[in-house]
Amino acid sequence: MHSNVLDHEPEIALFVPDTDPLKFYRAIAGFAKNNLCENGRLFFEINESLGAEMTELLSNYGFNHIEVRKDINGKNRMLSCVIGI
């Protein structure tokens, strides 16, 4: 990880157990499922290697129109989805 990130972000915000890399995403998805209105949108910045896992996770939570997008460097780093359609 680049020093400009490590120097300015708390460790707890950057690292999760290797055995559960989707830990925080799962918590956010569960909260969003229970609190967003129908057709509500959820957006994530994701680890470039977790697009397929995130798509499956969000689908299992009832989100649709799941879309992974590339950043300016061509890496899968953004994800959007909709609840209740």
Long-range contacts (C-beta under 8 A, 24 or more apart in sequence): 21-47, 21-50, 21-53, 22-50, 22-53, 22-54, 22-57, 25-54, 25-57, 26-57, 29-57, 29-58, 29-61, 29-63, 30-61, 32-61, 32-83, 33-61, 33-62, 33-63, 33-83, 36-83, 36-84, 37-84, 38-83, 38-84, 38-85, 39-82, 39-83, 39-84, 39-85, 40-82, 40-83, 40-84, 41-80, 41-81, 41-82, 41-83, 42-80, 42-81, 42-82, 42-83, 43-78, 43-79, 43-80, 44-78, 44-79, 44-80, 45-77, 45-78, 46-76, 46-77, 46-78, 46-79, 48-75, 48-76, 48-77, 51-76, 51-79, 54-79, 55-79
